[in-house]
Amino acid sequence: MVAEILDGKQIASSIENEIIEETKELIEKYGVTPGLAVILVGSDPGSQVYVNIKKKTSSRLSFHFEDYLFPDTAKEEEIIELIQRLNKDDKIHGILVQLPLPKHLDENRILSAISPEKDVDGLHPLNMGKLLLKQEGFIPNTPAGILEMLKRSNIEVRGKDVVIVNRSKIVGRPLMALLINNDATVTVCHTKTKDIKLHMSRADILVAAVGIPNFVTADMVKEGAIVIDVGINRVEGKLCGDVDFENVRKKASYITPVPGGVGPLTAIMLMRNVLLAAKLSLKK
Ligand code: NAP
């Protein structure tokens, strides 16, 4: 078997076209332009690249975009003050704090300052709780992107055994809830899991978000499994995921590449959340 490649770029591009159409309609009918504010603290080069991608994507979609840059030495209070101002700003529908934050800042306190209606990253405790309770709210972008990719590729998650190797708040925890809400059976693995290989080799759908190149090898993958590679690693200047792509591809039924898999979906789901926030603002 040679796995079919799930082309994240192509799927993201069709979602982008849908957003462009819906944005046009929102502007023409209601005079509302979706607005995103991004807050970047510090000078991490990776984070700067991500903020620039968000700026460019916003421009392609005709969104209003504002970015706020703070030095590494920024104080928690000044960031929270800005968030409180943006919470009241009608031009801004989504607020995103680029992670990771410098160590001296309390990430939970800062994320909790964002109004849940503008929490387009879905990391506010209220939105996370709603996801767990299967209530409507903003869903974190990477889990939402993974589910969207599976749905648009006609891959059913209902009844499937899904194994996620990650328990972070941006990937594993929300993905676990989202998949349970969609009737999958979910196992979450991490560094303290006993015999992780046993779990992984039983998965119908295996999601790796570990941050270690070649963490997933062919012997850990069930014949015909669907393999979702979330990891982003740089090896000798080249991007790669967590999966030994060439060998796992020979065993899996579907596989996501890195780059061009989950990444583009994550980026576009943020924009879909901004559009959703703008639409919901009409109902207030
Ligand atoms: P993180 O917070 O460091 O989480 C890594 C997870 O992997 C943790 O749950 C950790 O377990 C687990 N882990 C690490 N080494 C392991 C091992 N040897 N065995 C079993 N589990 C292990 O990172 P993150 O922010 O969630 O991101 C994870 C990866 O996904 C990174 O490569 C990141 O760049 C990438 N990412 C990609 C996208 C995208 O759009 N493609 C989006 C987000 C993240 P413990 O909890 O026990 O430490």
Residues whose N, C-alpha, C, O or C-beta is under 5 A from the ligand:
A	BS01	NAP	T142 V165 N166 R167 S168 V171 C189 H190 T191 K192 A209 V210 G211 V230 G231 I232 V262 G263 T266
